[in-house]
Amino acid sequence: MLRLRSLFVLAVSLVTCLYARSSTGDSVLVIVEPNKQDNYSLFFDGLKEQGYELTFRAPKAEEPLVVEYDVPSFAHVIILASETKNFAKDVTPQSLVQLLGKKTNLIIALSSKQTSLSSLAAEFSLILPPPGTPLVSYFPEREEPPQIIPVSAQANSVVSSNINPVWFSGVPHSIGNNPMLVPILRAPAESFASETDGGSPDALVDAAERGGEGLWAGSQLGLVTGFQTLDNSRVTFVGGADVFSDEFAQKEISKGVPSGNVAFARDVVAWTFQETNILRIESTTHHRVNGTEPLEQYTTNDELVYTAYISKFDPKTSTWAPYSDIQDLQLEFTMLDPHIRTALLPVSGSPGKYSATFRAPDRHGVFKFVINYKRRGRIHVSQELYDCPGGASAP
């Protein structure tokens, strides 16, 4: 057993050595029951190997403070105390929403039991089944109980390709239509929520009829779902803390086939803690065709050139590098409404440079150059610059 554990620690180290730290900070507060902390030692060791600074706190402990003098004390918070019904006064649904507004990233494990975190999920358009109704599946045939399910981890904007199936045990959720939601792991098609944990079958049917969530079955259910705010902070809801456990990390999917839990947990952390899919605009400029200097005012029907330089965070080196792989970036020239919308295309041979050429409309007024790039799972990139065709005054 000791040798097996050593091999898993080595595997975690090999995975984490390929990554650097978050683009927003290294400090992490982990809220977990002290008697269960060792259940996630491989997960925590992987974070430490990567360079994160972990601080542990019991769910009802009041120190260290999550926020002090209205400033977050940590860049990220992980809550694995999914069975705790009552937390300290600074860990409530309201305070966690406020913490997200202060650009602190969150990973929150949910439970099939009713807790204060259950109501928090609803604030992010995630609807949980009635208490006591975890996910179950009787396929594929296996020795494990129906509540312990191997789930195929499909590649997406968060999950890497070629990850082995992930062991899951916990509660599913129905995913709302909020465009800020980022589905990460979905339930198997043959799975369903069942009253196997003390729940009521009548309550399950009633909830489905009232909320219109169907029969709480199939791949429309989410198991792990992220949410990115307009300020680009991120929160990920995980249907069960066991996804990060040593037990599931070491548990084989079949003989000789390891689970994908270690790699999956790594991907969830990388996205939530803003290691991956992080873009920013370094600079922008505009000028007339055949000119080089930006002007405060342009004339109607001028031929204009707008250029933006964009970089992407590299988690391997903790640096920003020019990024030219955006193929659907757009520029808008707006006055109240867009008068021109055109592709802002990468410039060949100039890494990170995007450019567009267009004719200013035959309208006098205050216009804006606008980039507003929003894609699911990626940092939102936006910028506005004012321009005044026809001699109007800039604000």
Phi, psi and chi 1 to 4 in degrees:
 res  aa     phi    psi   chi1   chi2   chi3   chi4
   1 MET       -  -38.4 -178.3   64.7 -175.3      -
   2 LEU   -64.6  -41.1 -179.6   60.1      -      -
   3 ARG   -66.0  -40.1  176.4  171.8  175.7   77.5
   4 LEU   -61.8  -42.6 -179.6   60.9      -      -
   5 ARG   -63.3  -40.3  175.4 -179.7  172.4   79.0
   6 SER   -61.7  -39.6  -61.0      -      -      -
   7 LEU   -63.5  -38.6  -70.9  173.7      -      -
   8 PHE   -70.7  -37.1  -89.6   90.1      -      -
   9 VAL   -61.8  -40.6  170.4      -      -      -
  10 LEU   -63.6  -42.2  175.3   60.5      -      -
  11 ALA   -62.1  -42.8      -      -      -      -
  12 VAL   -62.2  -41.9  171.9      -      -      -
  13 SER   -63.0  -41.7  -60.3      -      -      -
  14 LEU   -64.4  -36.1  -70.4  173.8      -      -
  15 VAL   -68.7  -48.4  171.6      -      -      -
  16 THR   -72.6  -24.5   56.1      -      -      -
  17 CYS   -68.4  -14.8   71.0      -      -      -
  18 LEU   -81.6   -6.3  -60.0  176.4      -      -
  19 TYR  -123.1  155.6  -64.8   84.5      -      -
  20 ALA  -107.9 -154.9      -      -      -      -
  21 ARG   -92.1  178.7  -58.9  179.5 -177.6  179.1
  22 SER   -70.0  156.3  163.4      -      -      -
  23 SER   -78.6   -8.5   61.5      -      -      -
  24 THR  -116.3   -5.4   61.1      -      -      -
  25 GLY   144.4  164.5      -      -      -      -
  26 ASP  -109.8  -12.3  -52.5  -34.4      -      -
  27 SER   -80.7  132.8   57.5      -      -      -
  28 VAL  -132.2  127.4 -177.9      -      -      -
  29 LEU   -97.7  124.5  175.8   64.9      -      -
  30 VAL  -109.6  118.2 -179.0      -      -      -
  31 ILE  -101.8  111.7  -60.3  178.0      -      -
  32 VAL  -152.3  149.0   60.3      -      -      -
  33 GLU   -63.3  130.5  -67.5   94.9  -17.6      -
  34 PRO   -55.3  -35.6  -26.6   35.0      -      -
  35 ASN   -76.5   -4.7   62.3  -20.5      -      -
  36 LYS  -114.6    1.4  -66.0 -174.5  178.0 -179.2
  37 GLN   -60.5  -38.6 -177.5  173.2  -36.1      -
  38 ASP   -68.7  -15.4  -70.9  -17.1      -      -
  39 ASN   -67.3  -18.8  -65.7   -7.5      -      -
  40 TYR  -120.0   28.1  -48.4  100.4      -      -
  41 SER   -62.4  -37.9   60.8      -      -      -
  42 LEU   -64.5  -41.1  -66.7  174.7      -      -
  43 PHE   -62.5  -47.4  176.3   57.8      -      -
  44 PHE   -67.0  -39.6  -63.2  146.5      -      -
  45 ASP   -62.6  -37.3  -71.8  -14.6      -      -
  46 GLY   -63.6  -40.8      -      -      -      -
  47 LEU   -64.8  -41.3  -67.5  176.1      -      -
  48 LYS   -65.9  -41.7  -67.5  174.9 -176.8  176.9
  49 GLU   -59.8  -32.5  -72.0  -78.6  -16.8      -
  50 GLN   -75.9  -18.7 -169.1  179.3  -15.3      -
  51 GLY   115.1    2.5      -      -      -      -
  52 TYR   -75.2  145.9  -75.4  107.5      -      -
  53 GLU  -102.5  106.6  -59.2  169.5    0.6      -
  54 LEU   -92.9  135.3  -55.8 -171.8      -      -
  55 THR  -123.5  128.1  -59.8      -      -      -
  56 PHE  -102.6  145.4  -65.8   92.1      -      -
  57 ARG  -148.2  138.4  172.8  179.5  144.2  175.6
  58 ALA   -71.3  151.9      -      -      -      -
  59 PRO   -56.7  -35.8  -24.2   33.3      -      -
  60 LYS   -99.6    0.6  -63.0 -178.4 -179.4  179.8
  61 ALA   -71.4  150.0      -      -      -      -
  62 GLU  -101.8   -6.3  -62.6 -174.9   -4.4      -
  63 GLU  -135.0  150.0  -68.2 -175.8  -10.7      -
  64 PRO   -70.9  153.2   27.7  -35.5      -      -
  65 LEU   -68.3  140.0  -64.9  174.7      -      -
  66 VAL   -71.5  -40.9  179.0      -      -      -
  67 VAL  -130.4  132.0  176.9      -      -      -
  68 GLU  -130.2  126.4 -170.0  168.2   10.1      -
  69 TYR    55.4   40.9  -57.6  114.1      -      -
  70 ASP    65.4   18.1 -156.1   34.9      -      -
  71 VAL  -121.9  127.0  176.9      -      -      -
  72 PRO   -58.2  137.6  -23.0   33.6      -      -
  73 SER   -84.8  -14.3  -57.6      -      -      -
  74 PHE  -137.5  150.1  -58.3   90.4      -      -
  75 ALA   -76.2  -28.6      -      -      -      -
  76 HIS  -142.4  151.8  -39.3  -76.8      -      -
  77 VAL  -132.6  131.5  175.2      -      -      -
  78 ILE  -115.1  125.9  -59.7  174.2      -      -
  79 ILE  -114.9  107.1  -57.3  178.3      -      -
  80 LEU  -108.4    8.5  -62.1 -178.6      -      -
  81 ALA   -87.7   63.2      -      -      -      -
  82 SER   -70.3  -21.8   56.0      -      -      -
  83 GLU   -91.4   -7.0  -59.3  -63.6  -37.4      -
  84 THR   -76.2  127.5  -58.0      -      -      -
  85 LYS   -84.7  -34.6  -69.0 -172.9  176.5 -178.7
  86 ASN  -126.8  130.9  -62.0  -52.7      -      -
  87 PHE  -108.7  175.6  -69.2   81.9      -      -
  88 ALA   -62.3  163.7      -      -      -      -
  89 LYS   -65.9  -18.7   60.5 -176.8  178.7 -178.7
  90 ASP   -95.4    8.2   62.9  -17.3      -      -
  91 VAL  -124.6   80.0 -176.2      -      -      -
  92 THR  -126.9  163.5   65.0      -      -      -
  93 PRO   -53.2  -41.7  -29.4   36.6      -      -
  94 GLN   -65.8  -44.1  -65.8   79.2    8.8      -
  95 SER   -68.4  -33.3   66.5      -      -      -
  96 LEU   -70.3  -36.6  -68.6  175.2      -      -
  97 VAL   -63.1  -43.1  170.4      -      -      -
  98 GLN   -64.1  -37.8  -66.2  172.1    0.1      -
  99 LEU   -63.8  -40.4 -168.4   62.6      -      -
 100 LEU   -62.8  -36.8 -163.1   63.0      -      -
 101 GLY   -66.7  -19.6      -      -      -      -
 102 LYS   -93.1   15.3  -61.7  179.0 -173.2  -65.2
 103 LYS    68.9   32.1  -61.2 -171.8  176.9 -177.8
 104 THR   -96.8  131.6  -63.8      -      -      -
 105 ASN   -87.7  147.5  -55.9  -57.2      -      -
 106 LEU  -130.2  140.1  -50.0  173.1      -      -
 107 ILE  -119.5  122.2  -66.6  177.8      -      -
 108 ILE  -126.2  120.0  -59.6  174.1      -      -
 109 ALA   -90.0  132.5      -      -      -      -
 110 LEU   -99.8  173.0  -58.6  171.9      -      -
 111 SER  -136.2  156.2  169.6      -      -      -
 112 SER   -73.6  -13.5   62.6      -      -      -
 113 LYS   -87.6  158.5  -62.4 -179.8  172.1   59.6
 114 GLN   -77.2  119.4 -176.1   69.2   36.8      -
 115 THR  -135.0  175.4   70.2      -      -      -
 116 SER   -65.7  -25.7   60.0      -      -      -
 117 LEU   -73.2  -19.8  -60.4 -179.7      -      -
 118 SER   -63.3  -41.5  -57.0      -      -      -
 119 SER   -71.8  -26.8   60.3      -      -      -
 120 LEU   -64.7  -39.2  175.5   63.0      -      -
 121 ALA   -59.2  -36.8      -      -      -      -
 122 ALA   -63.5  -27.3      -      -      -      -
 123 GLU   -66.9  -17.0  -62.3  -66.3  -32.3      -
 124 PHE  -112.4   25.8  -64.9   87.1      -      -
 125 SER    64.8   29.1  -57.2      -      -      -
 126 LEU  -110.2  123.7  -58.8 -179.8      -      -
 127 ILE  -109.3  119.9  -53.9  171.0      -      -
 128 LEU   -91.1  149.8  -57.4 -178.3      -      -
 129 PRO   -69.2  170.3   25.9  -33.3      -      -
 130 PRO   -57.2  154.9  -23.9   33.6      -      -
 131 PRO   -55.2  146.2  -23.4   32.9      -      -
 132 GLY    81.5   18.0      -      -      -      -
 133 THR  -126.9   77.3   52.4      -      -      -
 134 PRO   -74.3  173.1   29.6  -35.9      -      -
 135 LEU   -77.7  138.0 -171.3   75.1      -      -
 136 VAL  -133.9  156.2  -59.0      -      -      -
 137 SER  -155.9  138.7  176.6      -      -      -
 138 TYR  -102.5    7.7  -65.8   92.4      -      -
 139 PHE  -129.2  142.8  -60.5   95.1      -      -
 140 PRO   -71.8  164.6   29.5  -35.9      -      -
 141 GLU   -63.9  132.8 -175.1  176.8   -7.6      -
 142 ARG  -159.6  170.1   59.0 -165.8 -176.0  -81.4
 143 GLU   -79.9  -25.2  -63.0  179.3   -6.1      -
 144 GLU   -68.6  155.6  -70.1   77.1   16.4      -
 145 PRO   -60.4  157.6  -19.8   30.4      -      -
 146 PRO   -64.4  -16.3   18.9  -30.8      -      -
 147 GLN   -80.6  -12.9  -64.1   93.7  -26.8      -
 148 ILE  -104.6  110.1  -61.2  177.8      -      -
 149 ILE  -123.1  131.7  -52.6  168.6      -      -
 150 PRO   -81.0  125.4   27.7  -30.5      -      -
 151 VAL  -118.8  130.0 -178.1      -      -      -
 152 SER   -70.3  128.0  176.1      -      -      -
 153 ALA   -96.2   97.9      -      -      -      -
 154 GLN   -75.2  137.5  -59.9  -64.7  -33.0      -
 155 ALA   -64.8  138.4      -      -      -      -
 156 ASN  -153.9 -162.0   51.9   43.7      -      -
 157 SER   -67.8  -12.7   60.4      -      -      -
 158 VAL  -110.8  -46.1  177.8      -      -      -
 159 VAL   -89.1  131.7  179.5      -      -      -
 160 SER   -69.9  162.9  -54.9      -      -      -
 161 SER   -79.5  158.5   58.2      -      -      -
 162 ASN    64.2   31.6  -59.0  -41.3      -      -
 163 ILE   -87.4  133.5  -71.9 -176.8      -      -
 164 ASN   -63.1  161.0  -72.6  -15.4      -      -
 165 PRO   -53.3  150.6  -27.9   35.7      -      -
 166 VAL  -109.4  132.6  173.7      -      -      -
 167 TRP   -74.4  134.1  -73.1  109.6      -      -
 168 PHE  -135.3  141.5  176.4   85.6      -      -
 169 SER  -147.8  119.4  178.5      -      -      -
 170 GLY   163.3 -153.5      -      -      -      -
 171 VAL  -107.4  138.6   63.3      -      -      -
 172 PRO   -87.1  177.4   33.9  -34.9      -      -
 173 HIS  -149.0  150.6   48.1 -100.1      -      -
 174 SER   -86.4  133.9  177.1      -      -      -
 175 ILE   -95.5  123.3  -59.3  174.9      -      -
 176 GLY   -73.4 -174.5      -      -      -      -
 177 ASN   -93.4   10.4  -65.6  -36.7      -      -
 178 ASN   -62.0  123.4 -165.7  -44.6      -      -
 179 PRO   -68.1  -10.6   25.0  -34.1      -      -
 180 MET   -82.8   -9.7  -45.8  -63.1  -76.9      -
 181 LEU   -75.8  143.9  -71.3  169.9      -      -
 182 VAL  -126.8   96.2 -178.4      -      -      -
 183 PRO   -61.8  130.2  -21.8   33.9      -      -
 184 ILE  -112.6  -45.8  -61.8  174.2      -      -
 185 LEU  -138.8  125.4 -175.9   67.6      -      -
 186 ARG  -106.5  158.8  -69.9 -172.6  178.1  -90.8
 187 ALA   -72.1  151.7      -      -      -      -
 188 PRO   -62.7  153.1  -19.3   31.4      -      -
 189 ALA   -61.2  -30.7      -      -      -      -
 190 GLU   -93.7    5.8   65.4  -82.4    0.5      -
 191 SER   -91.2  163.7   63.4      -      -      -
 192 PHE  -160.8  158.5   56.2   95.2      -      -
 193 ALA   -80.9  133.0      -      -      -      -
 194 SER  -135.7  152.7  175.0      -      -      -
 195 GLU   -81.5   47.8   65.8  -74.4   -3.7      -
 196 THR   -87.4   -4.9   56.6      -      -      -
 197 ASP  -117.2   38.6 -166.3   20.4      -      -
 198 GLY    89.6    7.3      -      -      -      -
 199 GLY   -79.2  171.7      -      -      -      -
 200 SER  -106.7  127.5  165.6      -      -      -
 201 PRO   -64.0  -33.7   19.6  -30.9      -      -
 202 ASP   -65.8  -40.4  -67.0  -24.0      -      -
 203 ALA   -63.5  -36.5      -      -      -      -
 204 LEU   -65.0  -44.1 -167.6   62.6      -      -
 205 VAL   -67.8  -42.5  173.1      -      -      -
 206 ASP   -61.9  -42.1  -69.4  -16.6      -      -
 207 ALA   -63.9  -38.3      -      -      -      -
 208 ALA   -66.4  -39.7      -      -      -      -
 209 GLU   -69.4  -38.4  -69.0  178.0  -10.5      -
 210 ARG   -73.1  -43.4  -71.0 -164.3  -53.2  -90.2
 211 GLY   -92.2  -12.6      -      -      -      -
 212 GLY    71.6   26.1      -      -      -      -
 213 GLU   -90.5   19.7  -74.7   81.3   36.7      -
 214 GLY    70.7 -142.5      -      -      -      -
 215 LEU  -104.1   20.5  -64.4  176.5      -      -
 216 TRP    51.8   52.1  -63.7  103.7      -      -
 217 ALA  -144.7  155.3      -      -      -      -
 218 GLY    87.7 -177.0      -      -      -      -
 219 SER   -76.7   -2.6   56.7      -      -      -
 220 GLN   -74.8  -14.4   79.1  -87.9   13.6      -
 221 LEU   -78.6  143.2  -68.2  175.9      -      -
 222 GLY   -98.4  149.4      -      -      -      -
 223 LEU  -113.4  -37.8  -55.4 -178.7      -      -
 224 VAL  -135.5  122.1  179.3      -      -      -
 225 THR  -138.3  135.7  -59.0      -      -      -
 226 GLY  -101.8  165.5      -      -      -      -
 227 PHE  -144.1  130.3 -174.7   98.8      -      -
 228 GLN  -116.6  125.6 -179.3  167.5  -71.8      -
 229 THR   -79.2  172.0   70.6      -      -      -
 230 LEU   -66.1  -23.1  -67.4  175.5      -      -
 231 ASP   -88.0    4.5  -68.9  -30.3      -      -
 232 ASN    76.6    5.5  -71.7  -38.2      -      -
 233 SER   -72.3  156.5   53.0      -      -      -
 234 ARG  -130.9  143.6  -67.3  170.3  171.7  176.1
 235 VAL  -133.3  139.0   55.4      -      -      -
 236 THR  -124.3  126.9  -62.5      -      -      -
 237 PHE   -99.7  125.7  -69.9   92.1      -      -
 238 VAL  -113.2  128.9 -177.4      -      -      -
 239 GLY   -66.4  -13.8      -      -      -      -
 240 GLY  -164.1  135.8      -      -      -      -
 241 ALA   -66.0  -20.9      -      -      -      -
 242 ASP   -61.5  -18.2  -75.1  -17.5      -      -
 243 VAL   -55.7  -32.1  168.1      -      -      -
 244 PHE   -96.7    4.5  -56.4  113.7      -      -
 245 SER   -77.5  155.8   68.7      -      -      -
 246 ASP   -61.1  -38.1  -66.0   -3.1      -      -
 247 GLU   -57.9  -48.5  177.6 -173.4   -3.5      -
 248 PHE   -74.8  -29.9  -77.5    4.5      -      -
 249 ALA   -65.7  -35.5      -      -      -      -
 250 GLN   -93.0   -7.0  -62.8  171.0  -20.6      -
 251 LYS   -83.7  127.9 -174.0  178.2 -179.2   61.6
 252 GLU   -77.5  145.3  -67.2 -176.5  -23.6      -
 253 ILE   -71.9  -44.1  -65.4  -63.6      -      -
 254 SER  -149.9  174.9   58.3      -      -      -
 255 LYS   -57.4  119.4 -172.3  174.5 -178.3  179.2
 256 GLY    82.4   -0.8      -      -      -      -
 257 VAL  -113.4  107.5  179.0      -      -      -
 258 PRO   -71.0  157.7   26.9  -34.1      -      -
 259 SER   -73.7  163.3   73.4      -      -      -
 260 GLY   -95.1   14.2      -      -      -      -
 261 ASN   -63.3  -38.5  -73.1   66.4      -      -
 262 VAL   -63.5  -49.6  170.2      -      -      -
 263 ALA   -66.4  -38.4      -      -      -      -
 264 PHE   -64.4  -44.7  177.9   77.1      -      -
 265 ALA   -60.5  -38.6      -      -      -      -
 266 ARG   -61.6  -42.8  175.6   83.4  -77.0  -77.0
 267 ASP   -66.7  -40.4  -75.7  -13.5      -      -
 268 VAL   -62.4  -44.7  169.1      -      -      -
 269 VAL   -64.4  -43.4  168.0      -      -      -
 270 ALA   -59.5  -41.7      -      -      -      -
 271 TRP   -73.9  -49.0 -177.8   82.5      -      -
 272 THR   -63.3  -39.4  -50.6      -      -      -
 273 PHE   -87.8   12.5  -70.7    0.6      -      -
 274 GLN    60.4   48.6  -61.7 -165.5   36.0      -
 275 GLU   -91.4  -33.0  -63.2  174.6   29.5      -
 276 THR  -118.9  158.8   57.4      -      -      -
 277 ASN    57.3   41.6  -66.2  -21.5      -      -
 278 ILE  -110.9  116.2  -50.2  -62.2      -      -
 279 LEU  -120.9  156.3  -54.2  173.9      -      -
 280 ARG  -153.4  152.4   73.5 -179.4 -177.0 -170.7
 281 ILE   -87.9  120.0  -62.7  176.3      -      -
 282 GLU   -79.7  -43.9  -62.7  -69.9   -8.7      -
 283 SER  -164.6  161.7   62.9      -      -      -
 284 THR  -138.9  156.7   60.2      -      -      -
 285 THR  -152.6  160.0 -174.1      -      -      -
 286 HIS  -148.1  151.5   51.4   82.7      -      -
 287 HIS  -166.6  170.1   55.0   80.9      -      -
 288 ARG   -72.7  154.2  -71.1 -165.8 -179.0  109.2
 289 VAL   -58.3  136.7  171.0      -      -      -
 290 ASN    72.8    5.9  -61.7  -36.1      -      -
 291 GLY  -112.0  176.1      -      -      -      -
 292 THR  -132.6  -22.3   57.0      -      -      -
 293 GLU   -99.4  136.3  -63.6  -63.7  -36.5      -
 294 PRO   -69.7  144.6   23.8  -31.8      -      -
 295 LEU  -112.2  153.9  -56.8  178.6      -      -
 296 GLU   -74.9  -27.1  -68.4 -174.9   -0.3      -
 297 GLN  -136.8  145.9  -62.7 -179.3   -0.4      -
 298 TYR  -124.3  162.5  -66.6  105.7      -      -
 299 THR   -99.5  148.2  -55.8      -      -      -
 300 THR   -55.4  143.5   57.1      -      -      -
 301 ASN    71.4    9.3  -65.0  -45.5      -      -
 302 ASP   -64.6  144.0  -86.7   -9.2      -      -
 303 GLU   -86.0  118.8  -71.0  -76.3  -20.7      -
 304 LEU  -114.9  149.8  -55.3  179.5      -      -
 305 VAL  -120.9  126.5  177.9      -      -      -
 306 TYR  -118.2  134.1  179.9   89.5      -      -
 307 THR  -131.6  137.2  -56.9      -      -      -
 308 ALA  -128.3  143.7      -      -      -      -
 309 TYR  -114.0  122.2  -66.0   87.0      -      -
 310 ILE  -121.7  139.2  -63.8  177.2      -      -
 311 SER  -126.3  162.9   60.8      -      -      -
 312 LYS  -127.0  140.4 -177.2  177.8 -178.4  179.6
 313 PHE   -71.8  131.0 -178.0   73.4      -      -
 314 ASP  -102.6  106.7 -175.4   -8.9      -      -
 315 PRO   -69.3  -15.8   25.6  -33.3      -      -
 316 LYS   -76.0  -28.6  -63.6 -180.0 -179.3  178.6
 317 THR  -119.7   -3.7   60.6      -      -      -
 318 SER    57.0   36.5  -67.2      -      -      -
 319 THR  -129.1  166.8   59.5      -      -      -
 320 TRP  -101.7  133.9  -65.0   84.2      -      -
 321 ALA  -127.7  146.5      -      -      -      -
 322 PRO   -54.8  140.4  -24.5   34.2      -      -
 323 TYR  -131.6  122.4 -175.3   68.5      -      -
 324 SER  -120.2   17.1  -61.9      -      -      -
 325 ASP   -98.2   13.5  -70.4  -17.2      -      -
 326 ILE   -86.6  118.9  -54.3  175.8      -      -
 327 GLN  -105.9   -4.7  -57.7  -60.6  -34.5      -
 328 ASP  -124.7   28.7   55.5   -8.1      -      -
 329 LEU   -77.8  140.9 -170.7   63.1      -      -
 330 GLN  -129.0  152.1  -68.9 -176.2  -29.4      -
 331 LEU  -115.5  135.6  170.3   69.4      -      -
 332 GLU  -116.4  139.0  -66.3 -180.0   -9.8      -
 333 PHE  -111.9  104.8 -161.7   56.4      -      -
 334 THR  -120.6  148.0   71.5      -      -      -
 335 MET  -138.9   97.8 -176.5  172.7   62.2      -
 336 LEU    69.8  -63.5  -63.3 -179.2      -      -
 337 ASP  -116.3  156.5  -65.3  -42.4      -      -
 338 PRO   -64.3  125.8  -19.6   31.5      -      -
 339 HIS   -90.7  -28.4  -75.9 -119.2      -      -
 340 ILE  -137.0  133.7  -67.4  174.7      -      -
 341 ARG  -131.2  119.4 -179.3 -178.2  -69.8  121.3
 342 THR  -139.3  157.6 -175.2      -      -      -
 343 ALA   -69.9  136.6      -      -      -      -
 344 LEU  -106.3   98.6 -166.0   58.5      -      -
 345 LEU   -98.8  149.6  -62.2  174.3      -      -
 346 PRO   -64.1  143.2   19.9  -29.4      -      -
 347 VAL   -94.5  121.4  177.4      -      -      -
 348 SER   -60.7  132.9  178.3      -      -      -
 349 GLY    84.2   -1.3      -      -      -      -
 350 SER  -127.7   90.2  -61.0      -      -      -
 351 PRO   -56.2  133.0  -24.3   34.6      -      -
 352 GLY    80.2   -1.6      -      -      -      -
 353 LYS   -98.3  130.1 -177.9  178.3 -179.6  180.0
 354 TYR  -125.2  140.6  -63.1   77.1      -      -
 355 SER  -145.6  151.7 -174.6      -      -      -
 356 ALA  -144.2  143.7      -      -      -      -
 357 THR  -120.6  133.3  -58.5      -      -      -
 358 PHE  -155.5  166.0   63.7   95.2      -      -
 359 ARG   -97.8  129.6 -176.5 -173.7  -62.3  -85.2
 360 ALA   -62.1  138.5      -      -      -      -
 361 PRO   -67.3  158.8   23.2  -32.5      -      -
 362 ASP   -82.6   61.9 -169.9   11.2      -      -
 363 ARG  -141.1  137.2  -70.6  -72.8  -58.2  -86.1
 364 HIS   -90.8  142.5  -66.9  -97.5      -      -
 365 GLY   149.3 -174.8      -      -      -      -
 366 VAL   -95.2  114.6  178.3      -      -      -
 367 PHE  -106.6  163.2  -78.7   77.2      -      -
 368 LYS  -129.7  139.3  -66.8 -173.6  -65.8 -176.7
 369 PHE   -83.5  123.8  -62.2   97.0      -      -
 370 VAL  -128.9  126.4  177.0      -      -      -
 371 ILE  -111.7  125.9  -63.6  176.2      -      -
 372 ASN  -140.7   82.2 -170.9   18.0      -      -
 373 TYR   -99.2  112.0 -177.6   75.0      -      -
 374 LYS  -129.9  117.1  -64.5  179.9  179.1  178.3
 375 ARG  -132.6  142.3  -63.8  -64.2 -177.6  -88.4
 376 ARG   -58.7  125.0 -172.5  170.4  -59.8 -141.6
 377 GLY    91.0  -10.3      -      -      -      -
 378 ARG  -108.5  154.5  -80.9 -170.6  169.7 -177.0
 379 ILE   -60.7  136.5  -75.3  -70.0      -      -
 380 HIS   -75.1  131.2  -57.3  155.4      -      -
 381 VAL  -115.0  124.0  176.8      -      -      -
 382 SER  -149.4  150.7   62.9      -      -      -
 383 GLN  -161.6  146.4 -171.1  172.0   74.1      -
 384 GLU  -129.9  131.4  -63.2 -176.8    1.2      -
 385 LEU  -127.1  136.6  -68.2  175.4      -      -
 386 TYR   -88.9  147.3  -75.4   94.9      -      -
 387 ASP  -146.4  154.3  160.1   61.0      -      -
 388 CYS  -130.4   82.0  -53.3      -      -      -
 389 PRO   -62.0  142.7  -19.9   31.6      -      -
 390 GLY    83.7    8.7      -      -      -      -
 391 GLY    89.2    9.6      -      -      -      -
 392 ALA   -68.1  158.0      -      -      -      -
 393 SER   -82.1  137.0  -60.4      -      -      -
 394 ALA   -75.9  148.6      -      -      -      -
 395 PRO   -71.5      -   24.3  -31.0      -      -
